[in-house]
Amino acid sequence: QDHRIHTPHFLPLYYLLNIMILRNLVLLLISSAPVVAGFSADGAGSNRRAFLKSTAAAAAAVVALSSPATAASVGGTILYGEESIMAQKAHGTSAQPVQSDLLYGVSNKLADKICNYNRHFAEMGGYFQSTNFEDVLLNAKEPITFYDSVTGKPLFVAPIDRSAEQFVQESKIHGWPSFRDQEVVWDNVRVLKDGETVSVDGTHLGHNLPDRTGNRYCINLVSIAGKPTNEASS
């Protein structure tokens, strides 16, 4: 009986094994280095672990979010809503709490307070810079879809008609992620008469603060850190 391995049948496995070996070598080099860029030698082991963990989280977020919002149109004319959207429900202005596994490393406690029990206050200016929000944006190959932290419905897709660097820079200038009309999923977002920007399900998102170039939606990252759900997709 011929026990020889016929190479053509095993080429995919061969390449897969090489990719796995290369990945492990890269991780080994990182873990063996005494200092990782941006970290001091003191506590290098724990810092390396934190570095790898945050890098992996950012990469996972890029894979999960780097796709346009499905079954939802993005951009168009601003849509206004009635005050009744924010009527009291089972959990503040929403029917339920925020998701338990929010993205970007945001605080669930803060997110639930801002999203469901608040109409006027916001997360601290610059809060998003303490998360991996910027890494996710700059590492993505296409616009990122941002989902409601409560329902998982798509709310914004950015950047559109500008670069990721321009989007991040504008957000840094103002202190909060700042979206434009062409980046709003109007199927799921409304603006109230006082400028408060909310989801159609009652999630407080932020405010519309127009400037010389048009409407600018100044949005809390904790409000748009959700993951897409099967219910939202359907």
C-alpha positions in Angstrom: 0.0 0.0 0.0 1.3 3.5 -0.9 1.6 5.6 2.2 3.2 8.5 0.5 1.7 12.0 1.1 0.7 13.6 -2.1 1.6 17.3 -1.6 -1.1 18.9 -3.7 -3.8 17.5 -1.4 -2.2 19.0 1.7 -1.2 22.5 0.5 -4.0 24.3 2.4 -3.0 22.6 5.6 0.7 23.4 4.9 0.0 27.1 4.5 -2.2 27.2 7.6 0.5 25.6 9.7 3.0 28.1 8.5 0.7 31.0 9.4 0.1 29.6 12.9 3.9 29.2 13.4 4.6 32.7 12.2 1.9 34.1 14.6 3.3 32.2 17.5 6.8 33.5 16.7 5.6 37.1 16.7 3.8 36.6 20.0 7.0 35.0 21.4 9.1 37.9 20.3 6.7 40.4 21.9 6.5 38.5 25.2 10.3 38.0 25.3 11.2 41.7 24.8 12.2 43.5 28.0 10.4 46.6 27.0 7.4 47.2 24.8 7.2 50.6 23.1 5.3 52.9 25.3 5.8 50.8 28.5 8.5 51.1 31.1 10.7 48.1 32.1 9.2 48.1 35.5 6.3 45.6 35.6 7.1 44.7 32.0 5.4 41.3 32.3 2.0 42.7 33.3 2.3 45.6 30.9 3.0 43.2 28.0 0.0 41.2 28.9 -2.1 44.4 29.1 -0.7 45.5 25.7 -1.5 42.2 24.1 -5.0 42.1 25.7 -5.9 45.6 24.5 -4.5 44.9 21.0 -6.5 41.7 20.7 -9.6 43.5 21.9 -9.1 46.2 19.3 -8.6 43.7 16.6 -11.7 41.8 17.6 -13.7 45.0 17.5 -12.4 45.8 14.1 -13.5 42.4 12.7 -16.9 42.6 14.4 -17.7 46.2 13.3 -16.0 46.8 10.0 -19.1 46.4 7.9 -21.9 48.7 6.9 -25.2 48.5 8.9 -27.3 45.9 7.2 -30.9 46.5 6.3 -30.5 50.2 7.3 -30.0 53.2 5.2 -27.2 55.6 6.2 -27.3 59.4 5.7 -29.9 61.7 4.5 -32.0 64.6 6.0 -32.2 65.0 9.7 -35.3 63.3 11.2 -37.0 64.9 14.2 -38.9 62.9 16.9 -41.5 63.5 19.6 -40.8 63.8 23.3 -42.9 60.6 23.8 -39.9 58.6 22.6 -38.2 59.3 25.9 -41.3 58.4 28.0 -40.5 56.2 31.1 -40.4 52.5 30.4 -39.4 49.4 32.3 -35.8 50.5 32.7 -35.7 54.3 32.7 -36.3 55.6 29.2 -35.5 52.1 27.8 -37.2 48.7 28.1 -34.0 47.1 29.4 -30.5 47.7 30.7 -27.4 48.1 28.5 -25.7 45.0 27.1 -23.4 43.3 29.6 -20.5 43.0 27.2 -20.1 46.5 25.7 -17.3 47.3 23.4 -14.3 49.7 23.6 -13.7 49.0 27.3 -16.4 51.5 28.4 -18.0 51.3 31.9 -21.3 49.4 32.0 -22.4 51.4 35.1 -21.8 54.7 33.4 -23.4 53.5 30.2 -26.6 52.5 31.9 -26.8 55.8 33.7 -26.2 57.9 30.6 -28.3 55.8 28.3 -31.4 55.1 30.5 -31.5 57.6 33.4 -30.4 60.8 31.9 -31.5 63.5 29.5 -29.0 66.3 29.9 -25.7 65.1 31.2 -22.8 63.4 29.4 -19.7 61.3 30.0 -16.6 63.4 30.7 -15.1 65.2 27.8 -12.3 63.2 26.3 -13.6 60.0 28.0 -13.4 58.1 24.7 -9.6 58.7 24.7 -9.3 56.4 27.7 -10.8 53.5 25.6 -9.6 51.7 22.5 -12.0 53.6 20.4 -9.3 55.4 18.5 -7.3 52.2 17.8 -10.5 50.5 16.4 -11.1 53.5 14.1 -7.6 53.8 12.8 -7.1 50.0 12.3 -10.3 49.5 10.4 -10.1 49.1 6.6 -13.6 50.5 6.1 -16.3 52.5 8.0 -17.2 51.2 11.5 -20.8 50.6 12.4 -21.7 51.9 15.9 -24.6 50.0 17.7 -27.0 51.1 20.4 -25.7 50.0 23.8 -29.2 48.9 24.8 -30.8 47.3 21.7 -27.8 46.6 19.4 -29.4 48.4 16.6 -27.1 50.3 14.2 -27.0 54.1 14.9 -24.0 55.5 13.1 -21.5 54.5 10.4 -18.3 56.4 10.3 -16.2 57.8 8.8 -18.1 58.6 5.6 -16.8 61.3 3.2 -13.8 61.9 5.4 -10.8 59.9 6.7 -10.6 58.1 10.0 -8.0 60.5 11.1 -10.3 63.5 10.3 -13.1 61.8 12.3 -10.9 61.2 15.3 -9.4 64.7 15.1 -12.8 66.4 15.1 -13.9 64.1 18.0 -10.8 65.1 20.0 -11.4 68.8 19.4 -14.9 68.6 20.8 -14.3 65.9 23.4 -16.9 63.4 22.2 -17.3 61.2 19.0 -18.8 63.7 16.5 -20.9 62.5 13.6 -22.3 64.2 10.6 -25.6 63.8 8.7 -24.2 61.4 6.2 -23.1 59.1 9.0 -26.4 58.7 10.8 -28.7 55.7 10.5 -31.9 57.6 10.5 -34.0 54.5 10.7 -33.0 54.3 14.3 -32.1 57.8 15.4 -34.2 60.9 16.1 -33.4 64.5 17.2 -35.8 66.2 19.6 -36.8 69.9 19.4 -34.1 70.9 22.0 -31.3 69.1 20.0 -31.3 66.0 22.2 -30.3 63.1 20.0 -31.9 59.7 20.9 -32.5 56.3 19.6 -36.1 55.4 18.5 -36.2 53.0 21.5 -35.4 55.7 24.1 -31.6 55.5 24.5 -30.1 58.9 25.2 -27.2 59.4 22.8 -26.1 63.0 23.0 -27.0 66.3 21.3 -27.0 67.9 17.9 -24.7 71.0 18.1 -24.6 72.5 14.6 -21.5 74.4 13.5 -20.5 76.2 10.3 -20.3 73.0 8.3 -23.7 71.7 9.3 -25.2 69.4 11.9 -22.8 67.8 14.3 -24.0 65.0 16.6 -22.0 65.1 19.7 -22.5 61.5 21.0 -21.5 59.6 24.2 -19.3 56.6 23.4 -21.0 54.7 26.2 -24.3 55.0 24.3 -23.0 53.5 21.0 -20.8 50.7 22.4 -23.2 47.9 21.8 -22.9 44.8 19.7 -25.3 43.8 16.9 -27.9 41.4 18.0 -29.9 38.9 16.0 -33.1 40.8 16.8 -31.7 44.1 15.7 -30.4 42.5 12.4 -33.8 41.0 11.6 
